Amino acid sequence: MVLVAMSGGVDSSVAAALLKEEGYEVHGAHMLCWDGCENNGDKQDAMSVAARLEIPFYTFDFRKEYKKSVYEYMVREYKAGRTPNPDVMCNKTIKFGIFLDRALAMGFDFIATGHYVRREQATHSGGPPQRDRREAEGFLSREKPVSSGVCGLREAHDKSKDQSYFLWTLTQDQLKHSLFPVGNYLKSEVREIAKKFGLPNAAKKDSQGLCFVGKVDFAEFIREALPKNPGIVVDSTGKKIGEHDGAHFYTLGQRHGLNIGGTAEPLYIAEKQAKTNTLVVARGNSDPILFKKELCAENVHWIAEPPAKYPLAVLARIRYRQPLQKCVLQSDYSVIFDNPQKAVTPGQSVVFYVPSEALTKEGLQMLGGAIIK
């Protein structure tokens, strides 16, 4: 039995349809994680799809858990001068945390989501991922339950939609109980499948913004959660050029919101000095102070086994949809890039992939990730 996390969007809806088509006993569930989310129509869309597919449907109220695990985490990180990634934390603690726990307690064997990512079983511990035979034969969901062996994750077939970046915290136990049916499809194909099944949300626009909350003004969001804490703004030489109302309200690389005029070039946030509550700005988009060739990582997690030796040549990205960058991971978890990276942001994720020279046509394997210090 599979419990599908149905957000109301087309991706999770197609995931449910594909799994049912392949013969799984499919149930759907919608998670309420934020006050007011019941009024945005997503729950109703999920219910309509479940009715169309003739599958049982549940609603789980996780608002209390979301507030503690995701919202309060965000506030703590911003207060400490870091920039958190709520989608990573939401996947770790909500979708593949309490949602998976609830599903298993209810007797389900697997959960499924609409994430664009591919999960595979390794041929042996630490070995390369193995292509699912059923994928080659054209089965619809192209998903294979894994009961033993090591699970791996690799990029989605649709590189523009790949969401592996947000899933680097997943454990082997979570992966063995998880299915990602749309990972082998292009987004355009997913919409066509939705039309084929007559799903009522086939043309629904993709959701954007904060996980389970939707599109929000982050500046306003944080200003409502944290008090003002005025400080100074300096340039790369240390010269004071203005004032701010709280360093925690700003993110590295940010251009707008400083309200400092009279400069020949646009100003970008380059550093946040938490101890002195000082913002350091770069003059122009190419100011060297914006770029770093090295970062330090913490809370490292590997999808399968950790590397056998260091240094390790990998590809990495430090933000979602950033082109992958060549780098070397050292044993102390410092990451040295071939080329300097813009706006390396503490609190964000750095995610590692198999180097290009080891690739096959099946795509990049996601090895794991860490938090940027």
N, C-alpha and C positions, 0 to 999 in steps of 0.2 A: 504494500500500500504506500502511496505517495501523497504527502500533504504539500500543496503548492501555495507558496506565499504570493497571493494575488493582490497587487497594488491597485488594480483598476486600469493599469496601462496595457498596451498591446503586447509587450514582450512577455510578461508573466502569464497573460491570457493565452498566448500561443503556446507557451511552455505546457500549460495544462492540457490544451487541445492535442498537442503532439503526443504527450504521454498516454492520454486516453486512447488515441488512435492506435498506439502500439500495443495496447492491451493491459496497461497498468490499471489497478483500482485507484482512481484519482479523487481526492477531496480538495477543496479550496479553502483558504483562510485569509482574512484581511486583518491587518494589525492597525489598531488605533494607538498612535504614539504621541500625539500633540493635541492640546485643547483647541477645538475649532476644526480639526481635520474631518470631523463627521459631516461638515457642511460643504466640503469642496467637491462632492460628487464622485470621488474615487471609490468609496465603499459601494455606492449604488452601481457604478460601472462594473465592479468586480462581481457583485451579486447577479447582474444581468448576464455576464459571461457564464457564471456558474449555472444559471438557469438554462442558458442556451446549450451548454454542454451536458446538462442533466447530471451534475455532480453535487454531492453534499457541500454545504458552505458554512463556515464558522467565522465569528468575529472575536478577536482577542484584544483585550484592553491592556496595553503595555505602557500607558502614559506615565505611570509612576516610575517604572523601571527605566524608561527612556530619559526622563528628567534627571534621574540620578546618574545613569551611565553615560549619557551623551551630552545633555545640556549642561550639567554641572561640570563635566570634564572640560567642555569648551570654555566656560567662564573661568575655571582655574587656570587653564593654559594661557588665555588672553591676559589675565591678571598678572601672570608670571612673565609676560613679555614674549611669549611664544605664539605661534599661529597653528592651531590644531587642525586636524583633518577629521571632521565629524563623520564622514561617510565610512572611513576605515573603522572607527570606533563603533558605529552603528552595525556594520556587518559583523564585527567581532562579538559584541555583547547582545545584540537584539536578534538579527536574522539568523545567525549561526550560533547564537547563544541561547537565549530563553525561548525563542521560537522553535529551534531544533529540540531543545529539552522537552518542551510541551508536546511536540509531535511524537517523540519517542515514548513519552509517558502515556500517550493516547493509543499506542500500539502501532504507529506507522513505522515503516522500515526506512523511508527516505523523506527528505524534504526536497523541493525543487524551487528554483527562482528563475527570474528572467534575465539574469546576468549574462553578458556577452563574454564568455570565457569557456575554455575546453578543459575537462578533467579526464585524466587517463590513468591507467594502471601501469606501473613500471614493470619491465620484464624481470627485474630483480631489484633488490634493495639498492637504491642509489643509481639504478640504470636509467637509460633513456625511456621516454614515454612510448607506448606501443599503440599503433593505430587500431581503432576499433574495427573489427571485421565487418560489423553491420553498417558502419559508415560507408565502406567501399561498396556494399551491396545496395545502398540507397534507402535504408530504413528511415522513416520520417524523423524520429527524435534523435537518432544517432547517439543515444546515451546508453551506457553500460554500467549497471550497478557493480560496485566493487565490495567484495566481502573479505578479501585478504590481499596481501601484498601492499606495496607502497603506491600511494596516489600522487600524481603530478598535475600541475596546472600549466596550460600554455595559452598563448594569445587566442583570441577569437578569430574566426575566419574573416569577419568584418573588422579590419584594423582600425577603422575610424570610430568604431563603437566599443572596442576592447575595454573591458573593465577589470582586468587582472590586477591593475595597480591598486585597486581598493580591497583586494582579497589576500594580501600577503600574510595576514595574521592567522589564516585558517590552519587548523591542526589536522593530522591524519584521521583522527576519529570523526571530526566534523566532515571532512571530505568523503569519507567512506559512506556517509549517510546523506550525501548531497548530489543532486542532479542539476545540470545546466543545459536544458534541451535546445536553446536557441544559439548556443555558441558556435555552431557550424554553419550558420546562415548569415547572409547579408541582411541589413535592416530592411531593404526593399523586399527581400524574399519573405521576411517575417510578416510584413504587411499583406503580401499576396496570400500567404497561408491563412492569415486572419480572415481575409475575404472569402477564401475557399470554405472555411468553417462557418461562415456567416456570423462572425463575432460582431457585436454591436459597437465595439470601440476600435474597429479596424483602422479608422482614419484619425484616431485621437492623437493629438500632438504629444511629443515626449515631455515628461515632467522635467523641470529644472530646479536647481537650488538645493537647499538643505534636505538631507535624507528624512523622509516622512513629514517634513514641514512644507517643502515647496520653495518657491522663489521668495527670498527675503532680502531686505536691505541689510547686509551684514553690519555696516557702520551703525545704523540705527539699532540693530539687534543688540550689539555690544554696548552701545551707549545707554540702553535701557537696563542692562545688567550690571554695569560697573560705574563707579563714581568718577567725576572729573579729577584729574591730577596734573595740574599745569606744569610745564617745563619748557626748556628752550630747544630751539632748532639751530644746528650749526652745519656749516659746509665741511668739506673734506679737510680744510685747513684748520678747523676748529673755530672759525669766525662765526659769531652769533648773527643769524639773519632773520630770526623770528621766534615765535612762541607757539606751543601746542597746548591742548587741554587734556592730554593723557596719552602717553606713548602706547598704551595697550589698545588704543582705538585705531592704530595704524598697522599696516603690514608691509613687509619688505617689497620693494618694487612699485609701491603705490605712487601714483602721480598726482591724483586729485585729492582735494580735501585739506591741504595745508593752509590755503588762503594767504599765501605769501606772493605778493606781486613785485613788479619792477625788475625781474631777472631776464637776462637775454635768452636763456634756455630753460626748458621745463625742468622742474625739480622732481626727483624720485627719492623715496625713502630707501636708504642704503644700509643703515644700522639702527638698532634700537638698544640703547645702553640703559638697561633696566636699573642698575645701581644708582645712576645719576638722573634717571628719568629724562634722558636726552635723545633726541632724534638727530641722526646724521643724514644729510641729504646729498645726493649726487647732482651735479649740474649737467643735464643732458643724458640721453639714453645710452651713451657709450662711455661715460665716465668710468675709469678703471675701478673706482671704489665699489661699483655695483657688482663686480665679478670676483668669483673665487674659484681657485683650481682644486681646492681640497675641502672636505667636510669631515666632521666626526659624527659617528652614528652610535645609537644606543638601542636597547630593547630589540636586538636582532632576532629574527625568527626565520627558520628555514622550513619550506613546505615539506621536504623529505629529510634527508640526512644533511648535516653541516658539511662544508667542504673538507676534503681530506688534507689539504695543505694550503698554505698562503705563501706569497700573495696570489690572489685569484683574479684573473682577467675576466671581466664581465661587461655587460651593457647595463646601463641604469637610467632611470628617469627620476627627477626630483619634484615633478608635478604631473598631474593627469594630462595626457595627450602631448606631453613634451616629446620631441623626437629622442630616441634612445641615444645615449652618449657612451662612448668607450671610456672605461676607467679601470682602475686596479683597486681591489679591496684588500687591505692589510689585516694582519692578525689582531691588531688593536681596534679594528673596525673603523679605521680612517679610510676614506675613499678619495683617491687621487684621479682626477679626470684628465684626459688628453687635452681637452680644451676648457678654458675657464667658463664657469657657469654663472648665469645671471640670477641675482636674488635668491641665493641659497638661504632657505628660511627655516630656522629652528622650530621644531614642533611638527613640521610636515614630514611626509614619508619619502624615503629613498628606496626604490624597488629594483631588484636585480634580476637580470635575464641571462640566458645562455649566450655566449659570445657569437658573433655573426659567422665566424669561420666554422662553427660546429652545427650550423643550422641545416635543416632539411626543408623540403617544400611544405612540411607540416606546420612550420612557424616556430616562433620563439617559445622556449620553456621558461616560465617564471619560477625562479629559485627561492625567493623569499624577499624580505625587506627589513627596514629598520626605521627608527625615528631620528631625524636630524637634530643634533645637539646645538 
